Amino acid sequence: MLIEFEDYKNKLNALLPKLEALGESLQLDDARNEVEKLEEESAQEGFWNDTENSQKVQKRISALKNKIEKYEKLRSGWDDMMTICEMAMEEDDDSMLPELQSEYAAFEEKLETMRLQTLLTGEYDANNAILTFHAGAGGTEAQDWTQMLYRMYNMWAEQHGYTCKVLDYLDGDEAGIKSATLAIEGENAYGFLKSENGVHRLVRVSPFDANARRQTSFAAVEVMPEITEDSEIELRDEDIKMDVYRSSGAGGQKVNKTSSAVRLTHIPTGIVVASQVERSHFQNLENCKNMLRARLAEIKEREHLEKISDIKGVQMKIEWGSQIRSYVFMPYTLVKDTRTGFENGNVQSVMDGNLDGFINAYLSMQSNQK
């Protein structure tokens, strides 16, 4: 048994250079200096008078401290495991092996996740994300599937300490949703979630089919970075057509029934966005502008275009052959990503927001292609 502790000690020593390299790439000394400066700034008289700036500064302090703390916890975890190995070998005691095994597995996973975070260097990776869900063909079954995906991303966001804000929500005819737009707010939300952009395919026995036949459904998820102000993403009044209409669908608490819903059409690209969840016409208009900037920024980044005037909207086909991931509930359970090959047999866990394996596999693949 004690030979296993020797093995773990060797594995930990082999991981040490990776851990130290991570510390360097996180630029922790710079982060500590920046925290010190920002805390000095926030202690100045009159700092809280400028609400917008003070909130921005506090948010930055919190993000930097979180980064430092995460790495320090990882580092002390390595020290603790090394101590366990040495104590067990000295005292000839194998009772701590199960604890060491689970701690090592968790450590490896956290180290890889933090390493992947350092790869999020894209222009908009640090931004909030805007997710838009569209049901594919297939009526109620596809609309139910769209709502399941909507729930899955809400749960993923909650598990990672992000906040969710509904920007638009259109109920399905009998169940589920036809379309919805969700803002997921927090550092690197777009960097992590950009891998989720595409068509998601479901295979299951439909609860809406009296004959209990197996059905295939599709839903599309569009992921865009939230852009509040960007000199390159300029929205000119002459490029925008605005329609105001009455909110539709059952909606419950999510949809307001006054004529305050807003639809914007971006004339150069043909992109259409809508918001109907706010009580005020102006708030819905602001939501639409944020969504439109996000859509244009996502296309610009994808196509590496310099000029926003060159951007053309891309229509995704929500059908067979264009999916990025398949979720199979019957005759077996498996979620498989068609791009990375990553898979998870626990489909319920994935539907409950366990997406990190898929996200990390995509980021690793992208980093290897650079």
Secondary structure as UniProt FT lines:
FT   HELIX           2..25
FT   TURN            26..27
FT   HELIX           28..42
FT   TURN            45..46
FT   HELIX           47..49
FT   HELIX           51..91
FT   TURN            95..96
FT   HELIX           97..117
FT   TURN            118..119
FT   TURN            123..126
FT   STRAND          129..135
FT   HELIX           139..159
FT   TURN            160..161
FT   STRAND          163..171
FT   STRAND          177..185
FT   TURN            187..188
FT   HELIX           189..193
FT   HELIX           194..196
FT   STRAND          198..205
FT   TURN            207..208
FT   TURN            210..211
FT   STRAND          214..225
FT   TURN            231..232
FT   HELIX           237..239
FT   STRAND          240..245
FT   TURN            252..253
FT   TURN            259..260
FT   STRAND          261..266
FT   TURN            267..270
FT   STRAND          271..275
FT   HELIX           281..303
FT   HELIX           308..310
FT   TURN            320..321
FT   STRAND          323..328
FT   STRAND          334..337
FT   TURN            338..340
FT   STRAND          343..344
FT   HELIX           347..351
FT   TURN            352..353
FT   HELIX           356..369
//
